[in-house]
C-alpha cells in the first residue's frame, strides 16, 4: 500500500476520550447501532478506493433523522470529526475515515417513504439503493434515471454526495438533474429541508450546492427524486472499430450532428475481452474499440436515429454493427458494461480514473492515456461514458507491490492532468475525495479554492465533516 496521499493527523484529545465518547454514543442510538470493537470496525476502514485504509474511532448506524441529528449535535459540541458513509462504493476515497473520526453510516435508513405518481416523485431515506427506486416503481411503468454501474449497491445519499451519473446520463442527466429536495442535518444537529416536490425552489440554489458536496456541508437523510415514465422501447447496438481513435471521433461526430442517444458507452480491446469473459454478452473480439449505443422511442424513431448513427459510423470505418434482437440480448449487453469494474477486479487490482474531456478531445486523450500508462510499464483498460466525455481508464497494477502501486498512482495523476489540460475537469461523477484532492490546484486557482472553502466554512466552521477530503491540506482558508 502506498502512502502518497496524506491525511490530517488524528486529534490526540479525541483519541484519549474514546471510552467516554463510546459511552455517550450508546445513549444516542438504539442497541446494536454502535460498532466499536476493533474487528467489527475493519469493514469500515476503506471504500472502493482500496489503496488506503484508516480504522475509525467508531461507527454509528442510525435509523432515523432524529438519531443522525443527535449524533451530529454531540460530535459538533466536542469537535469530533464525522465521516458520512453510504454503501462504501466510492472510487475516490470519499468514505475513508481517519482514526479520530466517527463514521456515520446510513445503510440502515432504507425506507421508501412516499411514491407520488401524480407529481412523478419518490421520497426515500438516504440508505435506499439506487436500483431499489426503479424496482419499486417499475411495475407501474416508471423508473429513476441515474444508473451508476454500482446501482445495485450504491445508495441515494452517496449518489447525492458525489453527484453520480451512469450510462444513461447522456439523455437524462446526473443526480442533480433528477433531485428535487433533501432533508439535511447540519453540523450542529439542526435539521432543514431544501427543495421539495416542486421542480424549482425559491431563493438561493442550496440544493444544487449540497448535491456534489461530498458530505462536507451536512448529512442528507432523505431525498425527493424525479420519476420518469418508461420509454416505449429501447434498443442497444454494438459498433466495432479498428482503433480507439476512430471510435472516439465517431462519438464526437454523432453528438456534433445533434443526435442524442440515451447512452453511448466505450470499451477498448482489453475492456472488451475482460467483460466478455465475465458476461458472455456476445461482444465482438476482433475489434480494437466498441461503442454501445442505445436509442429509445417508437420503432420508427429508433430506426431513424440508428440509420443516421450508422451513416456517421461508416465515415469512421466501422467494422461491426450489431443490433440487439431481444430483451435477453439487451440485458446481456448491459450486464457486460455494468460489470466492467467487478470483472476487471477478477484479473488484477486497479485504480479507476474519472476525468471528463470535451468530446472533440476524446481521440487525443485516449492516445495520450495509452502512452502514459505504457511509459510506466503498466496496462490500462478503458471503459467509460463516451457520450458526455466522462472517461474511466482502469489502470491495472499489483496492490501488494509498493513500487507498482506508486506507478499506478503517478500514471493516474498524469491522466487527470491530461484531462484538465485538454479542456476538461478532474471528475465527472466519482467526486474528488482524497484521490484527486491534491490536484485541485491544477484545475483551480488559489482564489477559486479560497471561495469554495469559504462556502464550506459557512456550513462547518471547524471542518469536522469529512475533513481530509476535497481540498488540499496545505493552504486551507
HELIX and SHEET records of a PDB file:
HELIX    1   1 UNK A   12  UNK A   16  1                                   5    
HELIX    2   2 UNK A   18  UNK A   26  1                                   9    
HELIX    3   3 UNK A   38  UNK A   41  1                                   4    
HELIX    4   4 UNK A   42  UNK A   44  5                                   3    
HELIX    5   5 UNK A   65  UNK A   78  1                                  14    
HELIX    6   6 UNK A  130  UNK A  137  1                                   8    
HELIX    7   7 UNK A  138  UNK A  140  5                                   3    
HELIX    8   8 UNK A  156  UNK A  162  1                                   7    
HELIX    9   9 UNK A  169  UNK A  172  1                                   4    
HELIX   10  10 UNK A  175  UNK A  177  5                                   3    
HELIX   11  11 UNK A  206  UNK A  210  1                                   5    
HELIX   12  12 UNK A  244  UNK A  256  1                                  13    
HELIX   13  13 UNK A  269  UNK A  279  1                                  11    
HELIX   14  14 UNK A  299  UNK A  314  1                                  16    
HELIX   15  15 UNK A  327  UNK A  338  1                                  12    
HELIX   16  16 UNK A  340  UNK A  345  1                                   6    
HELIX   17  17 UNK A  359  UNK A  361  5                                   3    
HELIX   18  18 UNK A  362  UNK A  375  1                                  14    
HELIX   19  19 UNK A  386  UNK A  388  5                                   3    
HELIX   20  20 UNK A  402  UNK A  421  1                                  20    
HELIX   21  21 UNK A  437  UNK A  439  5                                   3    
HELIX   22  22 UNK A  440  UNK A  443  1                                   4    
HELIX   23  23 UNK A  446  UNK A  459  1                                  14    
SHEET    1   A 4 UNK A  34  UNK A  35  0                                        
SHEET    2   A 4 UNK A  58  UNK A  60 -1                                        
SHEET    3   A 4 UNK A 102  UNK A 105  1                                        
SHEET    4   A 4 UNK A  82  UNK A  85  1                                        
SHEET    1   B 5 UNK A 112  UNK A 116  0                                        
SHEET    2   B 5 UNK A 121  UNK A 125 -1                                        
SHEET    3   B 5 UNK A 219  UNK A 226 -1                                        
SHEET    4   B 5 UNK A 179  UNK A 185 -1                                        
SHEET    5   B 5 UNK A 191  UNK A 195 -1                                        
SHEET    1   C 2 UNK A 142  UNK A 143  0                                        
SHEET    2   C 2 UNK A 228  UNK A 229 -1                                        
SHEET    1   D 7 UNK A 320  UNK A 323  0                                        
SHEET    2   D 7 UNK A 234  UNK A 241 -1                                        
SHEET    3   D 7 UNK A 289  UNK A 296 -1                                        
SHEET    4   D 7 UNK A 263  UNK A 268 -1                                        
SHEET    5   D 7 UNK A 379  UNK A 385 -1                                        
SHEET    6   D 7 UNK A 393  UNK A 397 -1                                        
SHEET    7   D 7 UNK A 349  UNK A 352 -1                                        
END                                                                             
